[in-house]
Amino acid sequence: MVMIDETMEMLNEFIIDRSPETREKLVLQSVPLVHYLLARMGITQERGSDYEDLAHQGLMGLIEAVDHFDPKFNTRFSTYASLRIRGKILDYLRTSDWMPRNARKRTRMIQKTISALWSENSREPTEDEIAARLGIKLEDVQQGLADSNRILVSLDMMIEVDQEGGSSLYERLGDEKQADPSEIFEKESLMEEMAGAIQNLPERERLVLSLYYNEGLTFKDIGKVLDITESRVCQLHARTILSLKAMMSHE
């Protein structure tokens, strides 16, 4: 609470005087948020220089958030900054074409297969069923889900990977003249539809979503709770979100 109060005090001060010193303090104080969001996206320091590049992009998003935040958004700075940071990171992942072409093709096939199987069976498909339909190894499906998780899947960042020019929610709602973009996402009808879809998911998948979105845990922390690896949580999260997308598109 003290940290939040101090941040708001500095933000109010910066909005009035636009002091470079205050701006620097705000950015430095919020740098941990960049690393926290990277961890929540399943991006760890094991990626070496790639991690540093992504952290830099996140930092640029944070700086933009400091420069453009307006109390009239009627939302917490951390919420607004998180949207900016994630947007920058996801934009970089897409435009840098970090994923090999065959891996990108695999993620599209997996998404389409999940949608097709859901339509046929009215339930979330297993990874074995996805592998059988595509005629590929289970390990390839799991790797494809892990890759998908790093470029598309989040309840608040629904990116269409089956479209080359697919844009993120961040891009579509980036107009500075609008109210807080997160508020636009939280439209009652969409939230009700999504809540209903989530109730149709298996218990473990619902738990993963709850721990990630409600409790704010990272994939690594969720792995400790469920006694599975971080990479396995990453795969489960991806499959769950893709299943939600398929379910909602067929309702």
KOLPA-907219 format. One record per atom (N, C-alpha, C, O): x, y, z. Coordinates in pm, whole numbers, plus 50000, padded with zeros to 5 digits. Example, Ala and Ser with C-alpha at 12.3 -4.5 7.8 and 13.67 -1.06 7.14 Angstrom:
BEGIN
513194943150780 512304955050780 513204967050780 514244966850846 512854977550708 513674989450714 512905000350787 513415011450804 
***
This chain:
BEGIN
500834988050000 500005000050000 500875012550000 500575022349931 501965012150079 502865023650084 503485026049948 503605037449903 503895014849880 504515016049748 503535022049648 503905030649568 502265017649654 501255022849563 501025037649588 500915045549494 500945041449716 500735055449751 501905063949701 501705074949649 503145058849719 504315066349675 504315067849523 504655078449470 503945057149452 503905057649306 502885067849258 503165075849169 501685067649318 500655077149277 501065091549308 500775100749231 501745093349419 502215106649455 503215111749352 503155123249309 504145102949312 505115106849211 504475109049075 504855118049001 503495100749043 502785102348916 502085115848910 502155122948810 501395119149017 500715132049022 501705143649010 501425153748946 502865141849072 503905152149066 504445153248923 504655164248872 504655141448858 505205141448723 504215147448623 504605154548531 502935144548641 501915149948551 501905165148553 501625171648452 502225170848670 502225185448685 503495191748630 503435201348553 504655186248671 505915193148636 506725186348526 507685192148475 506355173648488 507085166048384 508585165948410 509375166948316 508965164848533 510375164948572 511085152248525 510585141348551 512235153448457 513005141748414 513435133148533 513485120948523 513735139648645 514155132248764 513025123648818 513235112148854 511835129348824 510675121748873 510345110448777 509995099348819 510455113148649 510205102948546 511145091148564 510725079548557 512415094148588 513405083448607 513085075248731 513185062948728 512705081848839 512365074748962 511175065448940 511165054048987 510165070348867 508985062148840 509345049648760 508865038748789 510185051548660 510585040248576 511385030148656 511085018248653 512385034848728 513245025848805 512455018348911 512715006548937 511515025048973 510715018749078 509835007549023 509484998149094 509475008848894 508554999148834 509234988648749 508544980148691 510554988648739 511284978848659 510954964448700 510824955948612 510794961248830 510444947548867 509164942648799 508994930648778 508274951748765 507024947848698 507324941648561 506634932448519 508344946748493 508734941248363 509144926648376 508684918148300 510014923848473 510504910248492 509404900948542 509364889148506 508514906248623 507374898348671 506484894248554 506054882748547 506194903448463 505344900448350 506014890748253 505354882148195 507314892048235 508044882548151 507924868448209 507704858748136 508054867348340 507934854348407 506534848648388 506374836648367 505534857348397 504154852848380 503864848548237 502934840948212 504654853348143 504504849348003 505344836947971 505384832547856 505994831448072 506804819548052 508154822447988 508784813447934 508594834947996 509874838947938 510874840748052 510714849748135 511894832348056 512864832548165 514234836948117 514484838147997 515114839348213 516464843848181 517304832848115 518414835548069 516774820848110 517474809948041 517594812747892 518404806547823 516784822247842 516854825747700 517994835347670 518164839647555 518794838747772 519994846647751 519744860347690 518974868347743 520424862847577 520324875947513 518894878947467 518484890547462 518144868447432 516754870447393 515964876447508 515114885147489 516244871647629 515544876847747 515874891647765 514994899747794 517124895147746 517534909047762 516834918047659 516424929247690 516714912947536 516024920547432 514564922747469 514024933647450 513924912247521 512524913147557 512324922047679 511334929347688 513264921347773 513204929947890 513334944547848 512684953347904 514184947047748 514344960747697 513044965647635 512654977147655 512384956947560 511094960747501 510074963847609 509294973347599 510074955447713 509174957847825 509454971047893 508534978147933 510724974347905 511114987147965 510614998847880 510175008947934 510684997347749 510175007847661 508665009647681 508155020847680 507964998447699 506534999247727 506265006147860 505305013847872 507095003447957 506955009748089 507165024848078 506415032548137 508175028948002 508445043247984 507245049947916 506835060947955 506685043347815 505495048847749 504345050247848 503585059947844 504215040347937 503135040748035 503295052748127 502325059648159 504525055148171 504785066748257 504455079648184 503855088748240 504865080448057 504675092747980 503205095447947 502795107047937 502425084847929 501055086647880 499975084047984 498785086047955 500345079748103 499315076748203 498535089348240 499085100248256 497235087348252 496345098448288 495405093448398 494735083348380 495345100348510 494455096348619 493005095048575 492215088148639 492645101848465 491285101148414 490935087148365 489755083948346 491965078748344 491705064948304 490965057548415 490325047248391 491045063048537 490365057148653 490775042648673 489945033948698 492075039948663 492595026748686 493975027948751 494585038548749 494455017048808 495775017248869 496845018648762 496705013948650 497925025248800 499035026648707 499585012948669 499945010748553 499665003748764 500214990448737 499394983248631 499954975848549 498084985148630 497224978848530 497514984448392 497674976948295 497584997648384 497875004248257 499275000848208 499484997948090 500245001148299 501624998048263 501764983648216 502504980948122 501064974448281 501144960348243 500674958348100 501264950648024 499604965248062 499084964247926 500114969447826 500334963347721 500734980647858 501754986647771 502974977347758 503474975047649 503424972147871 504614963547872 504364950947791 505164947347704 503254944147819 502924931947745 502774934847596 503224926947513 502164945947562 501984949347423 503304950747350 503474945547239 504254957647412 505574959447351 506284946147332 506894943647228 506204937647434 506884924647427 506274916047316 507004910047237 504944915547311 504284907447210 504504912947069 504684905346974 504504926147057 504794932246927 506184928046878 506364924746761 507144928246969 508514924746933 508614910046893 509294906646796 507934901446968 507984887146936 507434884546796 507954875946725 506384891646757 505804889646625 506694895446515 506994888646417 507104907846532 507854914646425 509274909546410 509854910546302 509854904146517 511234899146508 511284885346445 512364880346414 510094879146426 510024866046363 510984856346430 511724849146364 510954856146564 511864847746640 511564832946625 512434824546650 510334829646583 509954815646571 510174810746428 509734817346334 510824799346410 511024793846276 509684791846205 508654789746269 509714792646072 508484791645994 507724778746022 506504778946034 508444767346031 507754754646053 507104754146191 506054747946208 507744760546290 507154760946424 505914769646426 504924766446492 505974780646354 504804789546347 503634782446277 502484783846318 503964774946172 502924767346101 502304756946194 501104754546190 503134750846277 502644740646370 501664746646471 500654740446504 501944758646522 501044764946618 499694767846555 498654766446620 499694771846428 498424774446359 497624761446342 496404761246361 498324750746307 497644738046287 497044733146419 495934727746421 497774734946527 497274730546657 496034738446695 495054732646744 496054751446674 494884759646708 493674755246627 492584753846682 493854752946496 492734748846412 492224735046451 491024732346445 493144726246490 492754712746530 491964712946659 490974705746673 492394721046754 491654722246880 490234727146852 489284722146911 490104736846765 488794742246730 487924731646663 486734730446694 488514723846572 487764713446502 487324702346597 486184697846591 488224697946684 487894687146778 486854691646880 485984683946919 486954704346921 485954709447015 484574709546948 483574706047011 484534713546824 483264714046751 482664700246736 481444698546741 483524690246717 483054676546697 482614669846828 481624662646831 483354672346935 483144664947060 482534673047174 482164667447277 482444686247156 481884695147259 482634693947392 482024694547500 483914692047384 484764691647504 486194695047464 486544695247346 487004697647566 488394700847539 489134688447492 489084678047558 489834689247378 490564677547329 491844675247410 492444684647463 492234662747420 493494659447487 494644661747390 494434662847269 495834662547443 496994664447357 497234652147270 497734653347158 496884640247321 497004628047240 496064628647120 496434624647010 494844633847142 493884635047032 494364645046928 494184642846808 494964655946974 495504665946881 496624659846798 496704661946677 497504652246865 498624645946796 498124635846692 498634635246580 497104627946731 496574617746640 495934624246518 496134619546405 495184634946539 494524641746426 495544647646329 495364647046208 496624653246385 497644659546300 498674649646248 499414652646154 498714637646308 499704627846266 501114631446305 502074628546234 501244638046422 502574641846471 502784636246611 501844631146673 503994637146661 504304631846793 503704640546903 503504652546886 503424634147017 502894641447132 503854652447174 503434663447211 505164649547168 506164659447206 506094671747116 506344682947162 505764669746990 505654681046897 504434689746931 504484701946920 503354683246973 502174690747015 502504699147138 502144710947144 503174693147234 503504700247357 504464711747330 504354722347392 505414709847238 506324720747202 505564731747131 505834743547152 504604727847047 503804737846976 502974746147072 502804758147052 502444739747175 501664747047276 502564756747352 502164768047380 503774752247385 504714761047457 505064773147370 505134784347420 505284770747241 505584781847150 504394791247140 504554803447141 503184785647131 501974793747122 501834802747242 501464814447230 502124797347359 501944804847483 502784817647484 502394827447547 503904817347416 504804828947419 504414839647319 504954850747323 503474836647229 503124846847130 501654850347126 501284860247064 500794842347192 499394845547172 498494844347291 497554852147302 498714834947382 497604831247466 497554838347600 498464837447682 496474845347618 496144851847744 494694855947736 494194859547629 494024855447847 492624859747848 492494874347808 491464878247752 493514882547836 493424896747806 494224900747683 494394912647656 494714890947607 495504894247488 495224883747382 496104875847347 493984883747330 493554873647235 494084877047096 493504885247026 495184870747056 495794873346925 495464861846831 495594850146867 495044865146712 494684854846615 495944850146543 496434857046454 496474838346582 497694833446518 497434827446382 498384824546309 496174825446345 495934819846214 495824830646108 495464827745994 496124843046146 496124854046051 497474860846057 497934865146163 498114861845942 499464867645938 499474881745995 500414885546065 498434889345966 498404903146012 497614905046137 497214916246170 497364894046210 496534894846329 497094904946428 498294904946456 496244913346482 496704923446576 496224920246714 495204913646732 496964924846813 496614922246951 495564932146999 495334942546938 494944928547110 494004937747172 494694950847205 494104961547193 495944949947245 496734961847277 496794971347158 496634983447173 497034965647037 497124974146919 495784980446885 495714992246853 494714972446893 493404977346853 492864987846948 492024995946910 493354987747072 492824997047171 493855007447212 493775013247321 494835009947124 495945018447162 495715033447150 496645041147171 494525037747118 494245051947102 494325058947237 493575055647329 495235068547248 495435075447375 494235083747418 494125087347535 493325086747324 492175094947358 491065086747423 490085092247473 491235073447421 490205065047479 490395063847630 491415067947686 489375058147693 489515054647834 490475043047843 490945038047741 490765038747964 491695027747987 491335015747900 490215010947908 492265010847816 491964999447729 491464987247805 490614979847754 491974984947925 491534973148000 490054974048033 489394963748048 489534986148044 488114987748074 487264983547955 486164978247972 487784985947833 487054982147713 486944967047706 485904961547668 488034960347743 488024945647741 487004940047838 486354929947810 486864946547950 486024941348056 484544944548038 483854947948134 484084943547918 482674945547891 481894933947952 482324922447946 480784937248007 480024927348082 479654915047998 479744903848047 479224917147875 478794905847792 479934896147765 479744884047772 481124901447734 482254892947706 482684885447831 483014873647824 482684892247944 483094885948068 482124874748106 482544864148153 480834877048084 479854866748117 480024854648026 479934843248071 480264857147899 480474846247803 481704838147840 481674825847838 482784845147875 484024838347910 483884830548040 484394819448051 483184836448138 482974829648266 482204816648246 482514806448308 481204817048159 480444805048131 481284794448063 481174782548094 482144798747970 483014789347900 484004782847995 484284770947984 484544790648087 485534785548182 484934774448268 485624764848302 483644775548302 483004765448386 482914751948316 482724741648381 483054751848184 483014739348109 484374732748095 484504721948036 485394739148150 486744733548143 486944723348256 486264723948358 487894713848237 488224704448344 488754711948467 489224723248456 488664705548583 489014712148709 490454717048711 490714728148757 491404708948661 492814713248666 493044725648581 493794734548621 492404726248464 492564737848379 491964750348443 492514761248433 490824748648510 490214759948580 491134764748691 491244776748716 491794755348758 492714758948865 493914766648811 494354776448872 494444762448698 495564769448636 495174784048605 495934793248633 493984785848548 493534799448517 493354807648643 493734819448647 492784801648746 492544808848871 493854813148936 493994824548980 494824804048940 496104807149002 496854817848922 497544826348978 496704817348790 497434826748704 496794840548703 497474850548722 495464840948682 494794853848665 494274859748796 494334871848816 493754851348884 493214856649009 494274858449117 494274868449189 495174848649126 496194849249231 497484855949184 498324859549266 497644857649052 498824864449000 500104856449007 501184862249010 500004843149011 501204834849018 501864833548882 501204834648779 503154831248882 503874828548758 503724813748725 503264805948809 504114809848603 504034795748565 504914787148658 504554775848693 506024792648698 506924785248787 506244782748922 506324771648977 505584792948976 504904791449104 503734781649094 503494773749185 503004782248983 501884773048964 502404758748956 501764749449006 503554756948891 504164743748883 504444737849020 504274725949043 504884746349111 505154741649247 503874737549318 503854727649392 502804745149294 501514741849357 500974728549304 500474720449382 501074726449174 500514714449111 501504702949102 501164691949059 502744705549144 503814695449140 504064690648996 504184678748970 504154700248905 504524697448767 505554707848725 505774717648796 506174705848609 507214715148565 506624728148515 505454728848478 507464738548513 507044751548461 506634750448315 505654756548272 507384742548237 507064741048095 505714734148077 504984737147982 505384724748168 504104717848159 502954727648188 501904726948124 503144736448284 502124746448314 501934755448192 500804758948157 503024759048129 502984767548009 502144760847901 501324767447836 502334747747881 501574740347780 500104739547817 499234741447731 499804736847944 498424735947990 497694749147971 496534749547929 498384760048004 497784773247991 497444776047844 496364780947813 498374772847755 498144775147613 496964767047562 496094772347494 496934754147596 495844745447549 494494750247604 493484749747535 494504754747728 493264759247791 492724771747722 491534772647695 493604781447694 493144793747630 492684791147487 491684796747442 493414782547415 492994779147279 491654771947281 490834773747191 491434763647383 490154756847397 489034766847426 487924765547373 489324776647508 488344787047537 487964794747410 486794797547385 488984798047331 488734804947205 487844796547114 486914801647053 488154783447107 487364774447023 485934773347075 484974773746998 485804771947206 484474770547267 483624782947242 482454781747204 484204794747263 483464807147247 483104809847101 482084816047073 483914805247009 483644807346867 482544798246815 481934800946712 482284787346890 481254777846845 479944779446921 478994772046897 479894789247014 478664791147090 477644798947007 476544801647054 
***
